[in-house]
């Protein structure tokens, strides 16, 4: 009889716990999307809206409300440059690489400066069309010393494994993947002279400009040394990755940590633009962000990943060869 009572008691405890877990799970979206915590709301809506499944947030909010939340910080997004603390983390003169820790109002991140732009190459997953790779593996397979994630990917079978780079992908002067056909797409390329070229292009223009390495993504952050972001950018707050270039040719990698309230909430596109302006970029552009945002140096991940499962499997990365 005693054993039976204990079994009943344990069943009741388990049922109680399961009920509370399910109840809490159902409550979370309401707290995120309708709760009083502004930064958390902007972070959550921005994360879902700019993900591969933006329809999820539309189940809870109207298009008008989503737009309002995504532009929450427009009034705070008028400042250009400034308010960014910098501290040198690595200064490797032998390899021409400097890494700095940066901190803004709501974010922390890493900036890598590569003095020779011709050393920046594109790494592509070895199983393109089958599976993506972790950035650390891409850097290793390329014999590189550093890298960041690059372009986005599309997901025809819903597996989410980073197998298919989206748009036009160029490696070593060859178009290795193109799901855009002859359409014009937002493109980020490095030509034979090491110049970063950003703008709408079709595959023929990519070839005409002698692009050696490149991916498709957007939006531009700095054009001809001038700010290119209106308001706060309208993409909310999130982990972010970007690439830029100084007038002297130096390539700038930026990775911002995010979705970690006790460490770094994340950055708006305006924040990213201001980082690049702080580093005197004449051209700069946003790359894939969110759980893809990552920087690797000397075989180690040097930013704080948001994804609790570790590195994401991605199709492309910009790497720095020895």
C-alpha positions in Angstrom: 0.0 0.0 0.0 2.8 2.4 0.9 4.6 1.8 -2.4 1.4 2.4 -4.3 0.9 5.7 -2.4 4.5 6.8 -3.3 3.9 6.0 -7.0 0.8 8.1 -7.0 2.6 10.9 -5.2 5.4 10.8 -7.7 3.0 10.8 -10.6 1.3 13.9 -9.2 4.6 15.7 -8.8 5.7 14.8 -12.3 2.2 15.9 -13.7 2.5 19.2 -11.7 6.0 19.9 -13.1 5.0 19.1 -16.7 1.9 21.3 -16.4 4.1 24.2 -15.1 6.6 23.8 -17.8 4.0 23.8 -20.5 2.2 26.8 -18.9 5.5 28.7 -18.7 6.3 27.9 -22.3 2.9 29.2 -23.4 3.4 32.3 -21.3 6.8 33.2 -22.6 5.7 34.7 -26.0 3.2 36.9 -24.3 5.8 38.2 -21.9 8.3 38.8 -24.7 5.9 40.4 -27.2 3.5 42.3 -24.9 5.5 42.6 -21.7 6.8 45.9 -20.2 10.4 45.1 -20.9 11.2 47.3 -24.0 14.7 46.1 -24.7 13.7 42.5 -24.3 10.7 43.0 -26.6 12.8 44.7 -29.3 15.4 41.9 -29.1 12.8 39.1 -29.3 10.8 40.6 -32.2 14.0 41.5 -34.1 15.3 38.0 -33.6 12.2 36.4 -35.0 11.4 38.9 -37.7 14.9 38.7 -39.2 15.1 34.9 -38.9 14.0 32.3 -41.5 10.6 32.0 -39.8 9.3 35.6 -39.5 5.7 34.3 -39.6 6.0 33.2 -36.0 5.9 36.7 -34.7 2.9 37.5 -37.0 0.9 35.0 -35.0 1.1 37.3 -32.0 1.4 40.8 -33.5 0.1 42.8 -36.4 2.3 44.2 -39.2 1.9 47.7 -37.8 2.9 46.6 -34.3 5.9 44.7 -35.6 7.1 47.8 -37.6 6.6 50.0 -34.5 8.7 47.7 -32.3 11.4 47.3 -35.0 11.8 51.1 -35.1 11.7 51.6 -31.3 15.1 53.1 -31.3 14.8 55.4 -34.3 14.6 58.5 -32.1 17.9 57.3 -30.5 19.5 56.5 -33.8 20.4 60.0 -35.0 23.9 60.1 -33.6 26.7 59.3 -36.0 29.9 57.8 -34.5 31.1 58.1 -30.9 30.3 56.4 -27.6 32.3 53.3 -28.4 35.0 52.2 -25.9 38.0 50.3 -27.5 40.7 48.2 -25.9 43.4 46.3 -27.7 43.2 42.5 -27.2 45.7 41.2 -29.7 48.4 43.0 -31.7 50.1 40.4 -33.9 52.5 42.5 -36.0 54.0 39.3 -37.6 50.6 38.5 -39.1 49.4 42.0 -39.6 46.3 41.5 -37.4 45.0 43.7 -34.6 42.0 42.6 -32.5 40.2 45.0 -30.2 37.4 44.6 -27.6 34.6 47.1 -28.2 31.7 48.2 -26.0 28.7 50.4 -26.7 25.6 51.3 -24.7 23.9 47.9 -25.2 26.6 45.7 -26.7 30.0 44.2 -26.6 32.0 42.7 -29.4 35.2 42.2 -31.3 36.9 44.1 -34.1 39.7 42.6 -36.2 41.9 44.7 -38.5 43.7 43.0 -41.3 46.3 45.2 -42.9 46.7 43.2 -46.2 43.3 42.9 -47.9 44.5 40.3 -50.4 44.8 37.8 -47.5 41.1 37.8 -47.0 39.5 34.9 -48.8 36.1 33.2 -48.9 35.8 29.8 -47.3 32.8 27.7 -48.5 31.4 24.5 -46.9 33.1 21.4 -48.4 29.7 19.8 -48.7 27.8 22.6 -50.5 24.3 21.5 -51.2 24.5 18.8 -48.5 25.6 20.4 -45.3 27.2 23.5 -43.9 30.3 23.7 -41.7 31.3 25.2 -38.4 33.3 28.4 -38.9 36.2 26.9 -36.8 36.4 24.0 -39.2 36.2 26.3 -42.3 39.2 28.3 -40.9 41.1 25.1 -40.2 40.4 23.5 -43.6 41.4 26.7 -45.4 44.7 26.8 -43.5 43.7 30.2 -42.2 44.5 31.9 -38.9 41.2 33.8 -38.5 37.7 34.2 -39.8 34.1 35.4 -39.4 30.8 34.1 -40.8 29.8 35.6 -44.1 26.6 35.3 -46.2 23.2 33.9 -45.4 21.7 30.7 -46.6 18.4 29.4 -47.9 16.7 26.3 -46.7 14.8 24.4 -49.4 14.1 21.3 -47.4 13.7 22.9 -44.0 16.7 21.1 -42.5 18.4 24.4 -41.4 21.9 22.9 -41.9 23.5 25.8 -43.8 24.0 23.7 -47.0 22.9 26.3 -49.6 24.5 29.8 -49.7 21.9 32.4 -50.8 22.5 34.6 -53.9 25.8 34.6 -55.7 28.9 33.0 -54.1 32.4 33.5 -55.5 35.6 31.8 -54.4 39.0 32.2 -56.0 37.4 34.1 -58.9 34.9 31.3 -59.7 31.1 31.4 -59.2 30.7 28.3 -57.0 27.0 28.7 -56.3 24.2 30.9 -57.8 20.6 30.6 -57.0 19.8 34.1 -58.3 20.2 33.2 -62.0 20.7 36.5 -63.9 18.8 38.6 -61.3 20.5 41.5 -59.5 21.2 40.8 -55.8 22.9 42.7 -53.0 26.6 41.6 -53.3 29.7 42.0 -51.2 32.9 41.3 -53.1 36.7 41.6 -52.9 38.4 42.2 -56.3 41.8 41.2 -57.5 43.4 44.3 -56.1 41.9 43.7 -52.6 39.2 46.4 -52.9 35.9 45.8 -51.1 33.0 46.4 -53.5 29.5 46.6 -52.2 26.3 47.0 -54.2 23.6 45.5 -56.4 25.0 43.2 -59.1 24.1 40.4 -61.3 26.4 37.5 -62.0 27.8 39.1 -65.2 28.7 42.3 -63.4 30.4 40.2 -60.7 32.6 38.7 -63.4 33.2 42.1 -65.1 34.4 43.6 -61.8 36.9 40.7 -61.5 35.6 39.7 -58.1 37.7 37.1 -56.5 35.8 36.4 -53.3 32.2 37.3 -52.5 28.7 36.6 -51.1 25.3 38.1 -51.1 24.0 40.0 -48.1 22.8 43.5 -47.1 22.4 46.3 -46.2 25.3 48.7 -46.7 26.3 50.5 -43.6 28.9 53.0 -44.9 29.2 54.1 -48.6 32.1 56.3 -49.8 32.8 57.2 -46.1 29.3 58.4 -45.5 26.6 57.0 -43.2 24.2 54.7 -45.1 21.7 53.8 -42.4 18.5 55.7 -41.8 17.1 55.8 -38.2 18.2 52.7 -36.3 18.1 50.6 -39.5 14.7 48.9 -38.7 16.2 45.5 -37.9 15.9 45.6 -34.2 18.7 44.5 -31.8 20.6 41.3 -32.4 24.0 39.7 -32.6 25.7 41.1 -35.8 28.6 40.6 -38.1 29.9 43.0 -40.7 32.9 43.7 -43.0 34.4 47.0 -44.0 37.5 48.6 -45.4 39.6 51.7 -44.7 41.0 54.0 -47.4 44.5 52.4 -46.9 43.0 49.0 -47.8 42.8 47.6 -44.2 39.9 45.2 -43.9 37.7 45.5 -40.8 35.8 42.5 -39.4 33.2 43.3 -36.7 31.3 40.8 -34.6 28.8 42.0 -32.0 27.5 39.6 -29.3 23.8 39.6 -28.5 20.7 38.1 -26.9 22.7 37.8 -23.6 21.1 40.3 -21.2 23.8 40.0 -18.6 26.6 40.4 -21.2 25.4 42.0 -24.4 21.9 42.6 -25.7 23.1 43.2 -29.3 23.3 46.0 -31.8 21.1 47.9 -34.2 22.3 48.5 -37.8 23.0 52.1 -36.7 25.2 50.8 -33.9 27.1 48.7 -36.5 27.5 51.6 -38.8 28.9 53.7 -35.9 31.5 51.1 -35.1 32.7 51.1 -38.7 32.8 54.9 -38.7 34.8 54.8 -35.5 37.3 52.7 -37.3 37.4 55.1 -40.4 35.7 52.7 -42.8 35.0 54.1 -46.3 32.9 51.0 -47.2 31.1 48.7 -44.8 28.2 46.2 -45.0 26.2 44.0 -42.8 26.7 40.2 -43.0 24.5 37.4 -41.7 23.9 37.7 -37.9 22.0 36.2 -35.1 23.2 32.8 -34.1 25.6 32.8 -37.1 27.7 35.7 -35.7 31.1 34.4 -34.8 34.8 35.3 -34.9 37.7 32.8 -34.8 41.4 33.4 -34.2 44.2 30.9 -33.8 41.8 28.0 -33.6 39.6 29.5 -30.9 36.2 31.2 -30.8 36.9 34.7 -29.4 33.4 36.2 -29.1 30.6 34.9 -26.9 28.2 32.8 -28.9 24.5 33.2 -28.3 23.6 29.7 -29.4 23.6 27.4 -26.4 24.4 24.5 -28.8 27.6 26.0 -29.9 28.7 26.9 -33.4 26.1 27.1 -36.1 26.6 25.2 -39.4 27.0 27.9 -42.1 27.7 27.9 -45.8 30.4 30.6 -46.0 33.0 32.6 -44.0 35.5 35.3 -44.7 38.9 34.0 -43.6 42.4 35.4 -43.2 45.2 33.4 -44.8 48.8 33.4 -43.4 
